[in-house]
Amino acid sequence: MPASKTTAEIVRFAGGLEEDSARFYEALAARFPDKADAFSGWARDSRKSAQFIQRTYQETISDALEACFAFEGLDPQALAIQPPDGAGAWPESIAQAARLEDEASRLYSTLAACSQSLLGTIADAFRSVSERRARRKAQLEALLG
């Protein structure tokens, strides 16, 4: 069984995923200028999501709570999501982006469920980002028509 991860470790893990996602969408914005506004917006949204999770964590967690809570059996390496490079043609890149959003939404939903016993605010932050990623997936699928 994987070692337990602290909330701080999971928050850093989520921040890394959001930064990787932002870079992926910036690459798509550069490759597909006619949709650059949407992709750039999603890049900004990913960075805002990372800040939102970090801020919620900082406002909620104290050292005492951190010491008493761990994400038991949760291995971030096993859950790691590697955003694609965005180098494919239009339909392939958009399909990859939709898969990324689906995986990220499911990951954040899992994190929300795992952190529910900590404090609702942390779980709510993860749930909110999960919902944002699910909406983004739907928008990407609409681009494919």
Secondary structure as GFF3:
##gff-version 3
##sequence-region A 1 145
A	DSSP	alpha_helix	7	31	.	.	.	ID=ss1
A	DSSP	three_ten_helix	33	35	.	.	.	ID=ss2
A	DSSP	alpha_helix	36	60	.	.	.	ID=ss3
A	DSSP	alpha_helix	63	68	.	.	.	ID=ss4
A	DSSP	alpha_helix	76	79	.	.	.	ID=ss5
A	DSSP	alpha_helix	90	115	.	.	.	ID=ss6
A	DSSP	alpha_helix	120	144	.	.	.	ID=ss7
###
